Amino acid sequence: MEKQIKLAASLYKCRDTAARFFREEYAEKLKPYIHIIKAVMKANELNELKAMLKISQSETYQENGMTQLLFMAAAVEMMEPSEEFLTQTKEQ
């Protein structure tokens, strides 16, 4: 159980970091990552976390820290959208 709690805390930290970094552009920045996660979910019949884990095995993911951050933030927003994300997506 401790592992799951630490993983969840890390994912939420990534989401919060990305939201602070991108501010008003946050939801827009996540769109392509959400699209990719949804495609992997559909193609492999996976949930958000398992799809993200599959994506994390790719070379592109492993070579780019910002990509990692945005994929993790996107996965968290898909599972439990933050107020900031919901507000930004309503404005678009």
C-alpha positions as CSV (number, residue, x, y, z in Angstrom):
1,M,0.0,0.0,0.0
2,E,2.9,2.4,0.8
3,K,4.2,2.0,-2.8
4,Q,0.8,3.1,-4.3
5,I,0.6,6.1,-2.0
6,K,4.1,7.2,-2.9
7,L,3.3,6.7,-6.6
8,A,0.0,8.7,-6.3
9,A,1.9,11.5,-4.5
10,S,4.5,11.6,-7.2
11,L,1.9,11.8,-9.9
12,Y,0.0,14.6,-8.2
13,K,3.3,16.5,-7.7
14,C,4.0,16.3,-11.4
15,R,0.5,17.6,-12.2
16,D,0.9,20.5,-9.8
17,T,4.3,21.3,-11.1
18,A,3.1,21.3,-14.7
19,A,0.1,23.5,-13.8
20,R,2.3,26.0,-12.1
21,F,4.8,26.0,-14.9
22,F,2.4,26.4,-17.8
23,R,-0.3,28.5,-16.0
24,E,-2.9,29.7,-18.5
25,E,-1.6,27.3,-21.2
26,Y,-1.7,24.2,-19.0
27,A,-4.9,22.6,-20.4
28,E,-3.8,23.3,-24.0
29,K,-0.4,21.8,-23.4
30,L,-1.9,18.6,-22.1
31,K,-4.2,18.0,-25.1
32,P,-1.8,16.0,-27.3
33,Y,-0.7,13.9,-24.3
34,I,-4.3,13.1,-23.3
35,H,-5.0,12.2,-27.0
36,I,-2.0,9.8,-27.0
37,I,-3.0,8.2,-23.7
38,K,-6.6,7.7,-24.9
39,A,-5.3,6.1,-28.1
40,V,-3.1,3.7,-26.2
41,M,-5.9,2.9,-23.8
42,K,-8.2,2.1,-26.7
43,A,-5.7,0.1,-28.7
44,N,-4.6,-2.0,-25.7
45,E,-7.7,-2.0,-23.5
46,L,-5.9,-0.4,-20.6
47,N,-6.8,2.2,-18.0
48,E,-5.0,5.6,-17.7
49,L,-2.2,4.4,-15.5
50,K,-1.4,1.2,-17.4
51,A,-1.5,3.2,-20.7
52,M,0.9,5.7,-19.2
53,L,3.2,2.9,-18.1
54,K,3.2,1.4,-21.6
55,I,4.0,4.8,-23.0
56,S,6.8,5.2,-20.5
57,Q,8.7,2.3,-22.1
58,S,9.1,4.3,-25.3
59,E,12.4,5.9,-26.2
60,T,10.8,9.3,-26.7
61,Y,9.4,9.3,-23.2
62,Q,12.6,8.2,-21.6
63,E,14.7,10.8,-23.3
64,N,12.7,13.9,-22.4
65,G,11.9,15.0,-18.9
66,M,9.3,17.5,-19.9
67,T,7.5,14.8,-21.9
68,Q,7.5,12.6,-18.8
69,L,6.1,15.4,-16.7
70,L,3.3,16.2,-19.2
71,F,2.3,12.6,-19.7
72,M,2.0,12.1,-15.9
73,A,0.0,15.3,-15.5
74,A,-2.3,14.3,-18.3
75,A,-2.9,10.9,-16.8
76,V,-3.8,12.5,-13.4
77,E,-6.1,15.0,-15.1
78,M,-7.9,12.2,-16.9
79,M,-8.5,10.3,-13.7
80,E,-9.2,13.2,-11.4
81,P,-9.4,16.6,-13.1
82,S,-8.1,19.6,-11.1
83,E,-10.2,22.8,-10.7
84,E,-7.6,24.6,-12.8
85,F,-7.9,22.1,-15.6
86,L,-11.7,22.1,-15.6
87,T,-11.7,25.9,-15.6
88,Q,-9.3,26.1,-18.5
89,T,-11.2,23.5,-20.6
90,K,-14.5,25.3,-20.0
91,E,-13.0,28.5,-21.3
92,Q,-11.8,26.9,-24.6
